[in-house]
Amino acid sequence: MIRQNRRVFLAGLVGAACVSGGVRAQSGRPQPVPAHRRPMFIECAALHVENLPGMLLFYQQVVGLEVMRQTENGALLGIGGTSLIELERESEARPAPAGSAGLYHLAFEMPTRKDLARWVVHAATFHFQVTGLADHQVTESVYLNDPEGNGIEIYADRSEEQWKWNDGEVAMGVFDLDLEPILELVDRNKDDYSVAPARMRIGHIHLRVGDLGIAEAFYSGLLGFEVTRRAPGVVFMSSGRYHHHVAVNIWDIPEAGQRGERELGLSWFSIAVTDRAISEDRKARLRVAGVSIWEIAERWEIDDPWGNRIRFVIV
């Protein structure tokens, strides 16, 4: 959501840390994060990468994911037995040319504000460089880039009772994030974040596109995400009155061009659908619109107008 290029260092917020083991989620079946309590949500994403070892290190050490499967040319990472991100090394991959569409950022949602605080202490302890801090009214968010320039957001939702809706739009903005009340939830001198919380999930995905009207017609009109907020150069959309599962912007690259199949960056992302009837409805809409659909085992795939591959899975 945020538009910032300034570099922010968190190290001054914590004392000398005593690194300890991570805290794993409790047993049982805890409630999903708010983004996943909806009829549709973002389940997983994949990136074409150049430096697989370096990217693996980042997502393990910085984000706290665990390797679930690894080969010479790829790795699947997740937490609590749930896959969240796949890294695909492409021998012919090339950087995306300036002006192309693609990933703006991928957002990991923490289960609780305390979990966000634990991650902030972890980031400060190891001097991870972040690109922005923001209070968005509905979330408290920290932004950074992975080693190959893919944007990452780490955030916690405010309670849904605090979200303010008016005529179908939710109040969101970009305000300074006050970390002090967040850090009061934890011992800032102790890093206990060696692994992410077992309930952490992908909360939303934010894309660069070439035309907001075309993007809204596709993601809202065809895929059924409801518009929750329009602001200059950006549209936010969601399922089930979440603040947003998908955002699209033209901030930096108006009229962004088509993505190449083997470009570094976003390879695909998956949308989970909780009802087969919803899945069939979306396929019917897409067929009427002339969009190509590929049926593959238990999922089906499409490309958005800029070549971003989307997988639909029923959960």
C-alpha distance (Angstrom), angle and dihedral (degrees) to the residues before:
residue distance angle dihedral
M1 . . .
I2 3.79 . .
R3 3.79 127.6 .
Q4 3.79 107.1 -153.0
N5 3.78 134.0 129.1
R6 3.79 97.5 177.1
R7 3.79 117.2 116.1
V8 3.78 117.5 -121.3
F9 3.78 126.6 -166.1
L10 3.79 120.2 -157.9
A11 3.79 98.7 -171.7
G12 3.79 94.6 101.1
L13 3.78 91.4 61.2
V14 3.79 96.3 69.6
G15 3.76 138.2 45.7
A16 3.78 127.8 -124.8
A17 3.78 102.4 -51.6
C18 3.77 129.4 -135.6
V19 3.80 102.9 -144.8
S20 3.78 113.7 -138.4
G21 3.77 139.0 165.1
G22 3.79 122.3 -65.6
V23 3.78 126.0 -100.1
R24 3.79 114.2 -117.0
A25 3.77 124.9 -153.3
Q26 3.76 120.2 -91.4
S27 3.78 121.0 -101.3
G28 3.79 124.2 -97.3
R29 3.79 127.7 51.1
P30 3.78 108.9 -55.3
Q31 3.78 119.9 -168.9
P32 3.82 115.9 -85.2
V33 3.80 120.2 -108.9
P34 3.83 112.6 -86.9
A35 3.83 94.4 -100.7
H36 3.81 90.1 60.2
R37 3.81 96.6 49.9
R38 3.80 89.6 82.4
P39 3.82 137.0 91.2
M40 3.83 89.9 -106.3
F41 3.79 130.4 21.6
I42 3.81 142.3 158.2
E43 3.78 109.1 -88.3
C44 3.81 109.8 174.1
A45 3.81 142.4 -13.2
A46 3.79 137.7 -156.8
L47 3.78 131.9 -148.8
H48 3.79 131.2 -158.0
V49 3.80 103.4 -132.8
E50 3.78 137.3 -172.0
N51 3.80 101.8 -163.0
L52 3.80 104.8 42.6
P53 3.85 97.0 177.0
G54 3.80 92.2 49.6
M55 3.78 93.4 47.6
L56 3.80 91.4 46.6
L57 3.79 89.9 53.0
F58 3.80 91.8 50.9
Y59 3.79 96.6 50.3
Q60 3.79 91.4 44.8
Q61 3.80 100.2 43.1
V62 3.80 101.7 30.5
V63 3.80 104.6 31.5
G64 3.80 95.2 27.2
L65 3.80 99.8 -127.5
E66 3.79 123.8 153.8
V67 3.80 126.2 -132.2
M68 3.78 109.0 -111.5
R69 3.80 97.5 174.8
Q70 3.80 133.4 1.3
T71 3.79 136.2 -173.9
E72 3.78 133.3 169.6
N73 3.79 91.2 -87.8
G74 3.75 105.0 31.8
A75 3.77 151.5 11.2
L76 3.78 138.0 -150.4
L77 3.79 116.0 -144.4
G78 3.77 132.2 -172.8
I79 3.76 144.8 128.9
G80 3.77 135.5 -110.0
G81 3.80 90.7 12.4
T82 3.82 92.4 -57.2
S83 3.80 119.4 116.7
L84 3.81 115.1 -132.3
I85 3.78 109.7 164.5
E86 3.79 136.2 19.2
L87 3.79 122.8 -157.6
E88 3.81 114.9 -152.4
R89 3.80 119.3 -168.4
E90 3.80 109.5 -149.9
S91 3.80 116.8 -164.9
E92 3.80 90.3 -153.4
A93 3.80 97.1 38.2
R94 3.78 116.0 133.8
P95 3.80 133.5 -173.5
A96 3.77 114.9 -87.8
P97 3.81 110.4 -102.8
A98 3.77 118.0 -112.7
G99 3.77 110.5 -86.3
S100 3.80 98.5 31.5
A101 3.78 126.2 129.8
G102 3.78 123.1 -115.5
L103 3.76 143.6 99.1
Y104 3.78 119.6 1.1
H105 3.78 93.6 174.1
L106 3.77 142.5 -29.2
A107 3.81 113.8 -137.7
F108 3.80 125.6 -145.2
E109 3.80 113.1 -159.0
M110 3.78 117.9 -146.0
P111 3.81 116.1 -142.8
T112 3.81 92.8 -129.7
R113 3.78 141.9 11.6
K114 3.80 88.0 -113.1
D115 3.81 89.6 58.1
L116 3.81 88.6 53.5
A117 3.80 88.8 51.1
R118 3.81 90.5 51.5
W119 3.80 89.9 52.2
V120 3.83 92.3 48.5
V121 3.82 89.8 54.3
H122 3.81 88.9 48.6
A123 3.81 91.5 50.1
A124 3.79 92.5 47.4
T125 3.80 93.4 46.4
F126 3.79 92.7 57.2
H127 3.81 95.3 35.2
F128 3.79 94.4 -119.0
Q129 3.78 108.1 -176.9
V130 3.79 114.4 -124.4
T131 3.79 128.5 -168.3
G132 3.78 101.1 -147.6
L133 3.79 149.8 -4.3
A134 3.80 121.0 -148.9
D135 3.76 143.5 174.0
H136 3.81 104.0 -150.2
Q137 3.84 95.1 -179.9
V138 3.81 90.1 -118.1
T139 3.82 94.8 47.6
E140 3.79 142.6 23.3
S141 3.79 106.5 -137.2
V142 3.79 143.4 -173.4
Y143 3.81 121.2 -165.5
L144 3.80 131.8 -155.8
N145 3.80 140.7 149.9
D146 3.77 128.7 -116.4
P147 3.85 118.0 -127.7
E148 3.81 92.4 -86.6
G149 3.79 95.4 49.1
N150 3.80 101.0 -98.7
G151 3.79 110.1 147.7
I152 3.81 117.6 -118.8
E153 3.79 129.2 -169.1
I154 3.80 123.6 -164.1
Y155 3.79 111.0 -166.3
A156 3.77 149.0 155.4
D157 3.77 124.2 -146.1
R158 3.74 121.2 -122.2
S159 3.81 111.2 -127.0
E160 3.78 111.6 -76.1
E161 3.80 89.5 -121.5
Q162 3.80 87.1 68.8
W163 3.81 95.2 54.1
K164 3.79 112.2 103.8
W165 3.81 118.6 -144.9
N166 3.79 126.8 -169.9
D167 3.82 123.6 176.5
G168 3.79 91.3 -18.6
E169 3.82 95.8 -49.9
V170 3.77 124.5 108.4
A171 3.80 121.5 -137.9
M172 3.81 109.6 -110.4
G173 3.78 131.2 157.8
V174 3.78 144.3 148.6
F175 3.80 114.1 -95.3
D176 3.79 133.7 157.6
L177 3.78 111.6 -81.3
D178 3.80 114.5 -129.5
L179 3.80 104.9 -148.3
E180 3.80 95.8 -176.6
P181 3.84 97.3 82.0
I182 3.81 89.2 44.3
L183 3.80 92.8 52.0
E184 3.80 91.0 48.5
L185 3.81 85.9 73.9
V186 3.82 93.1 67.5
D187 3.79 143.6 31.9
R188 3.79 100.4 -92.2
N189 3.81 90.3 -160.3
K190 3.79 93.1 62.5
D191 3.79 126.8 68.0
D192 3.80 109.8 -156.1
Y193 3.80 96.5 160.2
S194 3.79 105.6 103.4
V195 3.82 89.2 132.3
A196 3.79 131.8 24.3
P197 3.81 121.3 -105.4
A198 3.80 111.3 -82.9
R199 3.82 90.7 -120.8
M200 3.81 96.9 51.8
R201 3.81 110.4 123.6
I202 3.79 141.4 168.6
G203 3.78 103.3 -83.1
H204 3.79 100.7 -175.6
I205 3.78 145.8 -19.6
H206 3.81 126.3 -131.6
L207 3.81 119.1 -156.6
R208 3.80 137.8 -167.1
V209 3.79 109.5 -130.6
G210 3.78 137.6 175.8
D211 3.80 100.9 -125.8
L212 3.80 129.5 19.9
G213 3.79 94.5 -153.3
I214 3.80 92.9 53.5
A215 3.82 91.1 44.2
E216 3.80 92.7 50.6
A217 3.81 91.9 47.2
F218 3.81 89.6 52.3
Y219 3.80 103.3 40.6
S220 3.80 96.5 34.2
G221 3.80 105.0 24.6
L222 3.82 96.8 41.4
L223 3.81 106.6 20.2
G224 3.79 94.0 38.9
F225 3.80 102.5 -125.0
E226 3.80 109.0 148.8
V227 3.79 119.2 -129.1
T228 3.81 108.3 -111.7
R229 3.80 100.7 172.4
R230 3.78 140.2 8.1
A231 3.80 120.8 -164.0
P232 3.81 133.2 160.5
G233 3.79 107.0 -56.0
V234 3.81 96.7 -7.5
V235 3.81 142.1 79.3
F236 3.81 125.5 -164.9
M237 3.82 122.0 -156.1
S238 3.78 135.8 -179.5
S239 3.77 148.3 168.8
G240 3.81 120.3 -116.9
R241 3.82 97.8 5.4
Y242 3.77 96.8 -62.2
H243 3.81 109.6 150.2
H244 3.80 90.8 -110.5
H245 3.78 141.7 -28.9
V246 3.82 93.9 176.0
A247 3.79 129.7 29.9
V248 3.80 126.5 -177.8
N249 3.79 127.2 -167.1
I250 3.80 143.2 178.7
W251 3.83 95.3 -166.5
D252 3.77 101.9 123.9
I253 3.79 103.0 16.4
P254 3.80 115.3 35.5
E255 3.81 110.1 -165.3
A256 3.81 92.3 16.4
G257 3.78 112.3 -164.2
Q258 3.78 134.3 -123.1
R259 3.79 119.9 -69.9
G260 3.78 119.7 -117.3
E261 3.79 117.9 -124.0
R262 3.81 94.7 -119.7
E263 3.78 101.5 35.8
L264 3.79 119.4 130.8
G265 3.78 113.9 -104.0
L266 3.77 129.3 42.0
S267 3.80 113.6 24.6
W268 3.82 98.8 171.5
F269 3.78 142.7 -37.3
S270 3.77 130.2 -150.4
I271 3.79 130.8 -131.7
A272 3.79 114.9 -154.0
V273 3.80 116.6 -145.4
T274 3.79 119.6 -161.3
D275 3.82 97.2 -160.3
R276 3.80 126.5 49.3
A277 3.81 89.5 -146.0
I278 3.82 89.3 62.1
S279 3.80 90.0 50.9
E280 3.81 92.3 50.7
D281 3.80 91.6 46.9
R282 3.80 91.6 53.3
K283 3.79 92.0 48.4
A284 3.79 90.3 51.1
R285 3.81 91.7 51.2
L286 3.79 91.5 49.3
R287 3.80 94.0 48.4
V288 3.81 91.1 51.8
A289 3.81 88.3 51.2
G290 3.81 90.9 51.2
V291 3.82 95.7 -114.2
S292 3.81 114.5 154.3
I293 3.81 114.4 -117.5
W294 3.79 124.6 -162.7
E295 3.82 115.6 -157.2
I296 3.81 111.1 -151.9
A297 3.81 118.4 175.7
E298 3.82 107.0 -70.4
R299 3.78 95.9 -5.5
W300 3.78 141.4 53.7
E301 3.77 129.5 -145.6
I302 3.79 138.8 -153.0
D303 3.80 137.7 171.7
D304 3.76 121.8 -123.7
P305 3.84 118.0 -132.2
W306 3.83 90.6 -83.8
G307 3.79 98.3 47.9
N308 3.81 98.7 -97.3
R309 3.82 105.5 149.2
I310 3.82 115.2 -131.7
R311 3.79 124.7 -166.6
F312 3.80 121.3 -158.3
V313 3.80 117.8 -154.1
I314 3.79 130.0 177.2
V315 3.80 114.7 -131.8
